[in-house]
Amino acid sequence: MLNIGCHLSVSKGYKAMGEEALNIGANTFQFFTRNPRGSKAKEIDPKDVEALLEIVKENKFAIILAHAPYTLNACSADEGTREFAVNIMADDLRRMEYLPNSLYNFHPGSHVKQGTRVGIEYIVNMLNTVLKPEQTTTVLLETMSGKGTEVGRTFEELKQILDGVTLSSRMGVCLDTCHIYDAGYDIVNDLDGVVDEFDRIIGLDKLYAIHLNDSKNPFESHKDRHEKIGEGSIGIDVIIKVINHPKLRHLPFFLETPNELEGYAHEIKILREAYVE
């Protein structure tokens, strides 16, 4: 079965996200843990979460993915911003235990001209501060497009972070198709080669999820602008190859395309029909 969902808003509640996922043909979903451009988080209603967990169980959902806010920058040059990142992630991981055994994804951040080495050290320090042995959540580093001073534009940079984290069993990677294509990994002409390179450098055992997005920009543009499936420079044929790839097809796929629910439902329908059971 194709495990696929999209980004849903937690503002209506946890149960509502589960219901919306079912209505659009999804069997998983992604959501922001809090305001993506700020820091405020919706108060958790345990009964609302329990209602979602019932939907997940009854409908055999795949694993759910939470996304940290964009304001979380663990490798900022500003100490206050780094402290904010530590506090936000620690709080998010406490809240994630209401949804046990889920995934939590974050952008590694931007080193702001301090250099990649320094940026990686800051990210590792944050993770070693907030990760706890008792947590059930797996934290994912997202592959980045390489705009500005972003950390995580190469598999090697992500590997350096993973190698520095003490609780390595609680860490993994979320691969974004738009980001890696924009970063210079040619999934259009050499998908097998890119998958093999990821396996050689990081290991496919560390790949837990895929953000399935087309790109508004050409190859190796180092931008970050997602496009609807089949309407960008990656194209529908390649996206279909990704979901059917023998080394990727078992993973959960999350759409972050510029859509409303109707558009997501359309994309999910197309991809389900193209998935080879």
N, C-alpha and C positions, 0 to 999 in steps of 0.2 A: 504493500500500500504506500502511496505517496503521502508523506507527512508534511503538510503544508499549511501555512497560515499567513497572517499579515500583521501589521501594526494596528493595535486597537487602543482606545483611550480608557484609562482607568477612572476617569472623572464620573462615569455613570455607575461605577461599582464593579466588583469582581464577577459576580454572577452575570451581570449584563454583558461583560466581555465574552464569557463562555457562550451565552445565548447568541450574541452577534457572530461569533465564530461558526456556530452551527448553521446559522441562517445564510452564510455565504459559502458554505461547503468546505470550511476549514476544519482541521482536527488538531490545531494548536494555534498559538498566537504569541505576539510580542507586545510588551507594554512598557512605558516609561514608569519608573518607580516613583517619580515626582516631577514637578514642573521641569521640562527639559531645558528651559532657558533660565531657570532660577534655582530655588532650593526647597520650596514648600512641598510637603508631601501630604496626601490625603490620609486622614485618620483611618486606621484599619478597623473594620467591623468584623469581628471573628465569625459571626453568623453569615455574613455576606461571603467571606472567604470559604466557609464550609459549604455553602450552596454551590460555589464554583467547583470545589473539589468533588462534589457529587456528580456534576455535569462531566467533569474530566473522567471520572471513574466509569460512569454509565456509558459514555460514548467512546471510551478507549482512546482518549487524546494522547498524542505524543507529548514529549516534554515541553514545558512552557519556558519562554525566554523573557527575562526582564532586562531593561536597558537603563543604564545610568544616565543622569542628565549630562548635557553637553558642557555644562559649566564645571564639571569635574576635570581638573587638570593637575594630575599628580606631579608633573615635572615642570611646573611654572617657575619662573625666576623669582616670583613673589612668595615669600614664606607663608603669608596669610592665605594665599590661594592654595598652597600645598596642604596647609592645615585643614582648610575647608574640605579638600578632597578626602583626606583621611576620615574626617568626621562624617561626611556624607556617605562614603562607602561603608563605614562601620555600621551606621544606622540602617542603611539599605540591607546589609547582610543580616542584621537582627530581624528586620521586617520580613525578609525572604523566608524565614523559617516558618511563617504561616503557610507557605507553599513549599513543603519539604521536597528535596531532591530535584529542584529546578535549576535553571541556568541564569547567570547574571553577566551581562556583557557591558564592556566599557571601552571608550576610546583611550588609548595609552596617553595621549596628550601632546602638547607642543613644548619643546625645550626653550623656545624664545631666545635663540642665539647663544645659549649656554653650551651647546654641543650635544650630540646624541649620547655620548658616553655618560655625561652628567645627567641627562634626562632619564636614561635607563636606570641609573643608580637611585634616583628619586622614586621612580615607579616601583622598583624592587623594595625599597624601604617602606613605602606605603603598604604594599601587599603583605610584607612580613609583619607589619604592625596590626593589620585588620583581620587577616585570615586566622581562623580558630579551628583546632582539631575537631571540635564537636559540631561544626556547621555541616549541613547537608547540601548546601549550594555549591555548584561548580562555577568559578569565576572565569570569564572568557575575555581574552585580549582580541580586539577587532583589528583585522588587517586594514591598513589605511592607504589613501591614494597618494600621499606624499606632498600635499600642498604646504607651503610655508615651511615651518620647522617641526612638522609632525613626526612623532616617533612611531614606528610600526609600519613603515612603508616597504620594508623588506622582510622576508621570512627570517633572515639572520638576526634582525633587531628583535623580533618577537622571541626567537630562541634564546637570545641573551637574557631577556626578562625572565622567561620560564626557568632558565638555569639558575637564576639568582633567588628564586622563591623557595623557601624552606618546605612549605606544605605543597609540594608539587602535585600531589594527588587531587588537590582542590582547584587546579588550574587547567585551562585549555584555550582553544582558539575558535573564533567565529570568523569565517572567511566571507568577505563581501565581494561579489562578482564585479560590481562596478568599480570598487576601490582597487582591486588587484589589477584589473585591466588598465585603469588610469595610471597605476603605479608602474606599469611596464611588464606585467605578466600576461603573455599573449594567449589567453584562453580561446580566442577566436581561431587561430591557426595551429595551436599546439596545446590543447587542453590536457592531453595525456602527459606531456612534458612538464606542464605546470604542476599537475597533481603529483607526479613523481618527484619533482623538486621539493615540494612541500613535505613529502614523506621522507626524503633524504635529510632535509635540514631540521624539521620539527618532529615529524612522525605523525602519520594519519591517526594514530591512537589518541592524539591530542586535539583532533578536529571534531568539535561537538555540534556545530551548527553552521548553516550557510544563509547569509543575507542574499536573496535572489533579486538582483536589480539589473536593468539595462543601464547604459550610460549615455548622457547627452553629449559627451565629449569624445574626441578621437583617442586612439591608443597612446598610452604614455603621456597623457596631457597633464597629469598630476593635479587634476581638479577633483571635485566631489559633487557631481550633480546627477542624481538618479533619474532614469527615464522609465516610462512604462515598458513592460515586457514586449519586445519585438519592434519598438519604435526608436531604438537607439543604435549606437555603433557596435554593440555586441550582437544583437539580433536574436530572433526567436529560435533559429536552428541551433545556435550554440547553447542557449538557455535549456532547450530540450535535451541536448547532449549532457549538460551538467546534471539534470535531475535523473537521467538514466545511466550515468557513469557507474560502472561496477564498483568503484571505490568510494562513491559519494551517495548513491541512491538510497541508502538506509538512513541517511541523516535527516533531521528536520530542516525544512526550508522556510524562510520568513521573507515575505515581500515587503519592501520599503519603497515601493514605487509611488509616484505622485498621483494618488487615487483617493476617491471616496469609497464607501463600502461596495457600491454597485460595480465600480471598476475593479476592485479586488475580487469580487465574486466572478467577474468575467475572466480575469487572469487565472484564477484557481481552476475554473471549468476547463479552459484551454489546456492547462498543464496536466490536469488529471487525465484528460483524453489522450495526451501525448505520452503519458507515463506507461512504460511496458511492464505489466504485472508479471 
